[in-house]
Amino acid sequence: MTLPHQFFTVSALACSLALAACGNETPEPAPQEEADRAYMSAETAPAMATAMLKTADGADAGMVTATQGDDGIKLTISASGMSAGEHGIHVHTTGKCEGPSFESAGGHWNPMGAKHGLSNPQGQHHGDMPNLVVASDGSGKMDTVLSEAQLDEMLDADGAALVVHAKADDQITDPSGDSGDRVACGVFARS
């Protein structure tokens, strides 16, 4: 090979390697770009909270997930270890579940000062919902929406709890639908 030919070959090879290296490099995102992307993802994710249900003796009784939606708070309830039948179930005003009676959870979440019950002509509490139906194996599942409710309002300074009652809610008797004792409770925590 002649000297000009060697020079041309070496120069062409060097240019090819340089171009190949440039084509394969992906610039690292700047730290601020990564932070902006993470912030935007967190902003678009719906607000959520969960509550682990416990009985008065501390036994696991299921889980509740609350997710903010356009039409209100969607609650997904999965209960276990309950007596078969219908149980009143409500969001209560205070995020405390001290047994054995769970009175620490306060009354039903009722920021509008309405009467109790889905069938009450004078309105309903924000925390009112249909009865939870529990099967003979002690499990119950329910999805419901607390219409026009906001998770941020529910999770105010003293929090909120979900309470399961011993009997069915009659959906009209103030203040609790004659649903009996509080048999399980779970404090909502943001997730």
C-alpha positions as CSV (number, residue, x, y, z in Angstrom):
1,M,0.0,0.0,0.0
2,T,1.3,3.4,-0.8
3,L,1.6,6.2,1.7
4,P,-1.4,8.3,0.4
5,H,-3.5,5.2,0.3
6,Q,-2.6,4.3,3.9
7,F,-3.3,7.8,5.0
8,F,-6.7,7.7,3.3
9,T,-7.5,4.3,4.8
10,V,-6.5,5.4,8.3
11,S,-8.4,8.7,8.0
12,A,-11.6,7.0,6.7
13,L,-11.4,4.4,9.5
14,A,-11.0,7.2,12.2
15,C,-13.9,9.1,10.7
16,S,-16.1,6.0,10.7
17,L,-15.3,5.2,14.3
18,A,-16.0,8.8,15.4
19,L,-19.3,8.9,13.6
20,A,-20.3,5.5,15.0
21,A,-19.5,6.6,18.5
22,C,-21.5,9.8,18.1
23,G,-24.5,7.9,16.8
24,N,-24.6,5.5,19.8
25,E,-24.3,8.1,22.6
26,T,-27.5,9.1,24.3
27,P,-27.0,12.2,26.3
28,E,-27.7,11.7,30.0
29,P,-30.8,13.7,31.1
30,A,-29.9,16.6,33.4
31,P,-30.8,16.1,37.0
32,Q,-33.4,18.9,36.8
33,E,-35.0,17.1,33.8
34,E,-35.3,13.9,35.8
35,A,-36.8,15.8,38.8
36,D,-39.3,17.5,36.5
37,R,-40.3,14.2,34.9
38,A,-40.8,12.5,38.4
39,Y,-42.8,15.5,39.6
40,M,-45.0,15.4,36.5
41,S,-45.6,11.7,37.0
42,A,-46.6,12.2,40.6
43,E,-48.9,15.0,39.6
44,T,-50.8,12.9,37.1
45,A,-51.1,9.9,39.4
46,P,-54.4,9.9,41.3
47,A,-54.3,10.6,45.0
48,M,-54.6,7.3,47.0
49,A,-54.9,6.1,50.6
50,T,-55.2,2.7,52.2
51,A,-56.6,1.4,55.5
52,M,-55.9,-2.0,57.0
53,L,-59.0,-3.3,58.8
54,K,-58.6,-4.8,62.3
55,T,-61.0,-6.3,64.8
56,A,-61.2,-5.2,68.4
57,D,-58.8,-8.0,69.4
58,G,-56.3,-6.9,66.7
59,A,-57.0,-9.6,64.1
60,D,-56.7,-8.7,60.4
61,A,-60.1,-8.0,58.9
62,G,-59.2,-6.9,55.4
63,M,-58.1,-3.8,53.4
64,V,-59.6,-0.7,51.9
65,T,-58.2,1.4,49.1
66,A,-59.4,5.0,48.5
67,T,-58.6,6.6,45.1
68,Q,-59.6,10.1,44.0
69,G,-61.6,10.1,40.8
70,D,-63.3,12.8,38.8
71,D,-66.7,11.9,40.3
72,G,-65.6,11.4,43.9
73,I,-63.6,8.9,46.0
74,K,-63.6,5.3,44.8
75,L,-63.4,2.8,47.6
76,T,-62.4,-0.8,47.1
77,I,-63.1,-2.9,50.2
78,S,-61.9,-6.4,50.8
79,A,-63.0,-7.8,54.1
80,S,-62.2,-11.1,55.9
81,G,-63.0,-12.8,59.1
82,M,-66.4,-11.2,59.4
83,S,-69.7,-12.8,60.3
84,A,-71.9,-13.6,57.3
85,G,-74.6,-11.2,56.3
86,E,-74.9,-7.5,55.7
87,H,-72.8,-4.9,57.6
88,G,-73.1,-1.2,57.7
89,I,-69.8,0.4,56.6
90,H,-68.9,4.1,56.8
91,V,-66.1,6.6,56.6
92,H,-65.7,8.1,60.1
93,T,-64.2,11.5,60.9
94,T,-61.1,10.7,62.9
95,G,-58.1,8.6,62.0
96,K,-58.1,6.5,65.2
97,C,-59.1,3.0,65.8
98,E,-58.8,2.2,69.5
99,G,-60.6,-1.0,70.6
100,P,-62.7,-2.5,71.8
101,S,-65.5,-0.2,70.6
102,F,-63.6,2.1,68.1
103,E,-65.5,5.1,69.4
104,S,-62.2,7.0,68.9
105,A,-63.0,7.1,65.1
106,G,-65.8,9.6,65.9
107,G,-69.0,9.9,63.9
108,H,-69.6,9.5,60.2
109,W,-67.8,11.9,57.9
110,N,-70.4,14.5,57.3
111,P,-68.9,17.9,56.3
112,M,-72.2,19.2,54.8
113,G,-74.2,18.6,58.0
114,A,-76.6,16.2,56.2
115,K,-78.8,13.5,57.6
116,H,-77.8,9.8,57.5
117,G,-78.5,7.3,54.8
118,L,-78.5,6.7,51.1
119,S,-82.3,6.6,51.2
120,N,-82.8,9.7,53.3
121,P,-84.7,12.5,51.5
122,Q,-82.7,15.0,53.5
123,G,-79.4,14.0,52.0
124,Q,-76.6,11.7,53.2
125,H,-73.3,11.9,54.9
126,H,-70.2,11.9,52.7
127,G,-69.1,8.7,54.5
128,D,-72.3,6.8,53.9
129,M,-72.3,3.8,51.5
130,P,-74.2,0.6,50.7
131,N,-74.0,-2.3,53.0
132,L,-71.1,-4.7,52.8
133,V,-72.3,-8.2,52.0
134,V,-70.2,-10.9,53.7
135,A,-70.3,-14.5,52.5
136,S,-70.4,-17.6,54.7
137,D,-66.6,-17.9,54.5
138,G,-66.3,-14.5,56.2
139,S,-65.2,-12.6,53.1
140,G,-66.8,-9.6,51.5
141,K,-65.8,-7.4,48.6
142,M,-67.3,-4.1,47.4
143,D,-66.5,-1.2,45.1
144,T,-68.3,2.0,45.7
145,V,-67.9,5.8,45.0
146,L,-68.4,8.5,47.6
147,S,-69.9,11.0,45.1
148,E,-68.5,14.5,45.0
149,A,-66.1,13.7,47.9
150,Q,-62.5,14.8,47.9
151,L,-59.7,12.7,49.4
152,D,-57.8,15.8,50.6
153,E,-60.9,16.8,52.6
154,M,-61.4,13.3,54.0
155,L,-57.7,13.1,55.1
156,D,-57.8,16.4,57.0
157,A,-55.6,17.2,60.1
158,D,-57.1,14.4,62.2
159,G,-57.5,11.9,59.4
160,A,-60.3,9.4,58.8
161,A,-61.1,5.8,59.4
162,L,-63.3,3.2,57.8
163,V,-65.6,1.4,60.3
164,V,-67.5,-1.9,59.7
165,H,-70.6,-2.3,61.9
166,A,-72.2,-5.5,63.3
167,K,-75.6,-5.1,61.5
168,A,-76.9,-3.8,58.2
169,D,-77.4,-0.1,57.8
170,D,-81.1,0.7,57.2
171,Q,-80.0,3.7,55.1
172,I,-82.3,6.2,56.8
173,T,-82.1,6.3,60.6
174,D,-80.0,9.2,61.9
175,P,-77.1,9.2,62.8
176,S,-75.8,5.7,61.9
177,G,-78.6,3.6,60.2
178,D,-79.1,1.5,63.3
179,S,-76.2,-0.6,62.2
180,G,-75.0,-1.6,65.7
181,D,-71.6,-2.0,67.3
182,R,-68.4,-1.2,65.5
183,V,-66.7,-4.5,64.8
184,A,-63.7,-3.5,62.6
185,C,-61.8,-0.4,61.9
186,G,-58.9,0.9,59.8
187,V,-57.1,4.2,59.7
188,F,-56.5,5.7,56.2
189,A,-52.9,6.5,55.3
190,R,-51.8,8.1,52.1
191,S,-50.0,5.8,49.7
